[in-house]
Amino acid sequence: MALTILAPSDLIEKIARFAESTTIPVRIVHEGEADLQVVRSKGQLESIGSTLQAGGWIRCTVAREIASRLGIDKKQFGSLLDVLDIKIRDCELGCF
């Protein structure tokens, strides 16, 4: 089953390149329900829950929880965060 990512049109190409470089089956949608939502951060906002703030940041604990819930390796999820220019804060284990 593919990971469904809801993303704005200006980020779809970046996410598609990530999907091509990984073994994770990814489906990118413009509307509807998704496993993960990506939004463009207005400033450097914190990513929480299932919403990633592109250009913002995320706590290490939250990133590990999302990766686990989605069944994605932490390194692969870290690569997605890099693509979306999301910085890790409060790193606990050096996973990313």
C-alpha positions in Angstrom: 0.0 0.0 0.0 1.3 3.4 -0.9 1.9 6.3 1.5 -0.5 9.0 0.5 0.8 12.6 0.8 -1.4 15.6 0.4 0.7 18.5 -0.8 0.4 21.9 -2.4 1.2 22.1 -6.1 4.5 24.0 -5.6 5.9 21.0 -3.6 4.7 18.1 -5.7 7.8 18.0 -7.9 10.1 17.9 -4.8 8.1 15.1 -3.2 7.9 13.2 -6.5 11.7 13.3 -6.8 12.0 12.0 -3.2 9.5 9.2 -4.1 11.6 8.2 -7.1 14.7 7.9 -5.0 13.3 5.6 -2.3 11.7 2.2 -2.0 8.6 3.7 -0.3 5.6 3.6 -2.6 4.3 7.2 -2.5 1.1 8.6 -3.9 0.8 12.4 -4.1 -2.7 14.0 -4.0 -4.0 17.6 -4.2 -7.1 17.0 -2.1 -8.9 14.5 0.0 -7.6 12.3 2.7 -4.0 11.4 3.1 -1.6 9.7 5.6 0.5 12.8 5.7 -0.2 16.5 4.9 2.5 18.9 3.7 1.8 22.6 3.9 4.0 25.6 3.1 5.1 27.1 6.4 4.3 30.8 7.0 7.5 31.5 8.9 9.3 28.7 10.7 6.4 26.9 12.3 6.6 23.6 14.1 5.3 20.4 12.4 2.9 18.5 14.6 0.5 15.5 14.2 0.3 14.5 10.6 1.0 17.9 9.2 4.5 18.8 8.0 5.4 22.5 7.7 7.7 22.8 4.7 10.4 25.3 5.6 9.7 24.9 9.3 10.9 22.5 12.0 9.9 19.3 13.9 10.9 17.8 17.2 12.9 14.6 17.0 10.3 12.8 19.1 7.5 13.8 16.8 9.5 12.8 13.7 10.2 9.4 15.1 6.5 8.9 16.0 5.3 9.9 12.5 7.9 7.6 10.9 6.9 4.7 13.1 3.2 5.3 12.5 3.7 5.4 8.8 6.0 2.3 8.8 8.9 4.3 7.3 12.5 3.9 8.2 13.8 6.9 10.2 16.5 7.6 7.7 14.0 7.7 4.8 11.7 9.9 6.7 14.7 12.2 7.4 15.4 12.3 3.7 11.8 13.5 3.2 12.3 16.2 5.8 15.4 17.3 4.0 13.6 17.6 0.7 10.9 19.7 2.5 13.6 21.9 4.2 12.3 20.8 7.7 14.8 21.1 10.4 15.0 18.7 13.4 15.0 20.2 16.9 15.6 18.7 20.2 17.4 15.7 18.6 17.7 12.8 21.1 19.4 10.0 19.3 21.0 11.2 16.1 18.4 9.3 14.1 18.1 11.9 11.5 
